[in-house]
Amino acid sequence: MPYRIDGNSPSIKKHTHYKEDMNFLPNLVRMTLFKKIFLAFAVVFVLVMSSFAWWANSAISSSKEPVAFDIRPGGLSYVVDQLHSQGINVNGSLFFLLVRMTGNAKKLKAGAYEMKPGETPSDLLERLAKGLVSYESITIVEGWTLRQMREAIAAHPKLKNDTASLTEKELLERLKITENAAEGLFFPNTYLFNRGASDMQIYRQAHDELMKRLNSSWEKRDEALPYKTPYEALVMASIVEKETGHPEDRAQIAGVFINRLKIGMKLQTDPTVIYGMGDKYKGVIYKSSLTTDTPYNTYTRFGLPPTPIALVGEAALNATFSPEKTDALYFVSRADGTGKSEFTSNLADHNRAVEKYLRNK
């Protein structure tokens, strides 16, 4: 029987199916190639991101010293330029990418910063985005005079000196202080500030802190204390500050001066005499110094001097408002290197203590 050629022959159908199956091969090849390319890209992407993550969390510098730098307002490129110009050798292109990827491009803040040893690009970005500026500090010491305080502030290299040319009166006006003298109106402490801040900031902080503490103590005071105003208490506290050679004696010294005020006795305290002498004081008080009248000579005048004579610390302020109850009216330094004083309640005992501790020295 002759073969049929109408396409219905079994052999013809089989051949046709084979050709149709062969048409799928290019698609399989293309799919396999696509998978290989995708896999290759995925591997490269993972490697790139791993390297990027490693860079972002590696120390920028091996230096063991902090690096100070300033950032002025501007765009991201300007920030990167400022970092480079000030010794922050972070890869600019990668840092640019890191900022963009984290969505912080518009969050970078201007200010004075300090990059710590071991900081990474991620640390640096966090510092700039959160505005974690660095702070400088200045310490104002208990017992300093206003003159010493002003000299220390004027000499600080990180403060903008806006007050050095001001008179004391002008300084008071700028601070809106109504007292006639600035002596004692600032609290001794360590104050923080941004590099380049105006020195007026320190005066404001120190004055505000002093007034907060003074007013708080005044509101809780014992009504029996012989102070008519908070300012009088501040004057007394400055005397206690300068007279104290040993911390444990501070409250008792305050008690002695309060006893003298109550009975109308002269305070007779050397630090006020020294303050009144000004530049004439050369380290020694002579008898003539005690008899030469000045507004601060408590050997020639009754009551408190007109102003504080020093900056008052917390301990002296507390002792002034919480003095030790004592019958003592006199005290003298034991001159034994401890700073302690000998307290007595009458002149005869006081003279014997002076003879014992001072005149034989």
Secondary structure, 3 states (H helix, E strand, C coil): CCCCCCCCCHHHHHHHHHHHHHCCHHHHHHHHHHHHHHHHHHHHHHHHHHHHHHHHCCCCCCCCCCEEEEECCCCHHHHHHHHHHCCCCCCHHHHHHHHHHCCCCCCCCCEEEEECCCCCHHHHHHHHHHCCCCEEEEECCCCCCHHHHHHHHHHCCCCECCCCCCCHHHHHHHHCCCCCCCCCCCCCCEEEEECCCECHHHHHHHHHHHHHHHHHHHHCCCCCCCCCCHHHHHHHHHHHHHHCCCHHHHHHHHHHHHHHHHHCCCCCCHHHHHHHHHHHCCCCCCHHHHHCCCCCCCCCCCCCCCCCCCCCCHHHHHHHHCCCCCCCCEEEECCCCCCCEEEECCHHHHHHHHHHHHHCC
